[in-house]
Amino acid sequence: MKSKFILSGLILSTSFFTNVASVNGQPADIFKPIIDDLQKQLPLGSSMRLPSYIPTADTPLYPFVETDKGGVKVNIGIRPDCKSSQNYQLCVIGAIAALTPKAKFPPKGVKLKSINLDNGIEGLFFTYGSGETQVSYITWEQNKQKFAIAVLSEIASQEELTKIAKSATVEKPITSVSQ
C-alpha cells in the first residue's frame, strides 16, 4: 500500500530537478514559513538540521511539521492543504527528520552502505521497499543527534540525496525554544 508506506517512511524530493544551492548558508527558502513552528515542536535539548540545498521542482512544495514517538519530521507536501487532508500521506512526497534516541532506525535487515557526508561525518545509505514504493534513505549522527533524509528512489538518485544530506550537515542547527 503506497500511501501507508509513504506516511511511515521519511521521504524527500520531487521530480524535474535543477541544482540550486543556498547562497547565504541558511536552510532552503521553502523551510522559512515553518521555522517558528519547528522550534516550538522540537523537544528541549534537540535540534533539526534543514538542508540549504533542495532541488527545485516544477511543482510548488509545502513543508509542514509533524511529531511522533520517532521524532520530529518536516514533511514536504505537493498541496497547501496536505497537512489537513484525511489522506495526507498521498500528497506527502518527502520528509527530513530529527530522530529520538529511542527511534528504531534504520530498520533491521536492510543493507547499509557507508557514505562520506564531509566534515568527518559518515552517513548510512539504504533503500527500503520495492517498485514505486522503494525509498532511498540517508541517516547520520551529528552532535549526539540522529537525522534522516530520504527520497522515493524513482524520483532522485543516491548522488542527489547525498547532496541534500551534505548541505544539512553544514547548516547551523535549529534548536527548540521555550513555549
C-alpha positions in Angstrom: 0.0 0.0 0.0 1.8 3.1 -1.3 0.2 5.7 0.9 0.8 3.9 4.1 4.4 3.3 3.1 4.9 7.0 2.3 3.4 8.0 5.7 5.7 5.7 7.6 8.8 6.5 5.6 10.9 9.6 5.7 10.8 10.8 2.1 12.2 13.9 0.5 12.2 15.2 -3.1 10.3 15.6 -6.3 10.9 15.4 -10.0 12.4 17.7 -12.6 15.3 19.0 -10.6 17.7 21.8 -11.2 20.6 22.5 -9.0 20.0 25.4 -6.6 22.2 25.9 -3.5 21.7 28.4 -0.7 24.0 31.4 -1.2 23.7 32.6 2.4 24.3 29.4 4.3 20.7 29.1 5.7 18.1 26.4 5.2 16.5 26.5 1.8 13.8 29.1 1.3 11.0 26.6 1.3 11.5 26.0 5.0 11.3 29.6 6.1 7.5 29.5 6.7 7.8 26.6 9.2 10.9 27.6 11.2 9.0 29.0 14.2 6.6 26.0 14.3 9.6 23.7 14.1 11.3 25.4 17.0 8.2 25.1 19.2 7.7 21.4 18.4 11.3 20.3 18.9 11.8 18.7 22.3 14.1 20.7 24.6 17.7 19.8 24.0 17.1 18.5 20.5 17.8 20.1 17.2 17.0 19.9 13.5 19.3 20.3 10.5 17.4 21.5 7.5 19.3 21.4 4.2 20.3 24.5 2.3 20.2 22.6 -0.9 16.8 21.4 -2.1 16.4 20.7 -5.8 13.8 23.0 -7.3 10.7 21.4 -8.8 8.1 22.2 -11.4 5.5 21.8 -8.7 5.3 24.1 -5.6 6.3 22.4 -2.4 4.7 22.9 1.0 6.5 21.9 4.2 4.8 21.1 7.5 6.0 19.9 10.8 4.8 16.6 12.4 5.9 14.9 15.6 5.6 11.3 16.8 7.4 8.9 19.0 10.2 8.6 16.4 11.0 12.3 16.4 10.2 15.5 14.6 9.7 15.4 10.8 9.4 18.2 8.3 7.2 16.7 5.7 7.2 18.1 2.2 3.7 18.1 0.5 2.7 18.9 -3.0 -0.6 20.7 -2.0 -1.0 23.5 0.5 -3.8 21.6 2.3 -1.7 18.4 2.6 -1.4 18.5 6.4 -5.1 18.8 7.0 -6.1 16.2 4.3 -7.6 12.9 5.6 -5.2 11.0 3.4 -2.3 13.4 3.7 0.2 10.6 3.0 -1.0 10.7 -0.6 0.4 14.2 -1.1 3.5 14.0 1.1 6.4 13.4 -1.1 9.2 13.9 1.4 10.4 14.4 4.9 13.5 15.4 6.9 13.7 14.0 10.4 15.4 14.6 13.7 15.1 11.2 15.4 14.7 10.5 19.1 17.4 8.3 20.7 14.8 5.5 21.0 13.8 5.6 17.3 14.4 2.2 15.7 16.1 3.5 12.6 17.4 2.2 10.3 15.1 -0.8 10.2 16.6 -4.2 10.8 17.6 -6.3 7.9 18.4 -3.5 5.4 21.7 -3.5 3.5 23.6 -0.4 4.8 26.2 1.4 2.7 28.6 3.8 4.4 28.8 7.2 2.7 31.0 10.3 3.4 29.0 13.4 4.2 32.2 15.5 4.5 33.5 17.3 7.7 34.2 13.9 9.3 30.6 12.8 9.2 29.7 9.3 8.0 26.2 8.5 6.9 24.4 5.3 6.1 22.6 4.9 2.8 20.0 2.2 2.3 16.8 1.6 0.4 13.5 0.1 1.7 10.6 -1.2 -0.1 10.3 -2.2 -3.8 8.9 -0.9 -7.1 7.2 2.5 -6.9 7.3 2.5 -3.1 11.1 2.0 -2.8 12.6 4.8 -0.8 16.3 5.7 -0.6 17.4 7.0 2.8 20.5 8.6 4.3 20.8 8.7 8.1 23.6 10.1 10.2 24.5 11.2 13.7 25.9 14.7 14.4 26.4 16.3 17.8 24.7 13.4 19.5 21.5 13.8 17.5 20.3 11.4 14.8 18.9 12.7 11.5 17.4 11.2 8.3 16.6 12.3 4.9 15.0 10.2 2.2 13.6 10.2 -1.3 11.5 7.9 -3.5 14.1 6.0 -5.4 12.4 6.6 -8.7 12.5 10.4 -8.2 16.1 11.1 -7.2 19.4 9.4 -7.3 21.7 8.5 -4.4 24.0 11.3 -5.6 21.3 13.9 -5.4 20.1 12.7 -2.0 23.8 12.8 -0.8 24.0 16.5 -1.9 20.9 17.3 0.2 22.3 15.5 3.2 25.7 17.1 2.9 24.1 20.6 2.8 22.2 19.8 6.0 25.3 18.7 7.9 26.9 22.1 7.5 23.9 24.2 8.4 23.5 25.8 11.8 21.1 23.5 13.7 17.7 24.8 14.5 17.1 24.4 18.3 14.0 24.2 20.5 12.5 27.3 22.1 10.6 27.6 25.3 6.9 27.9 24.7 
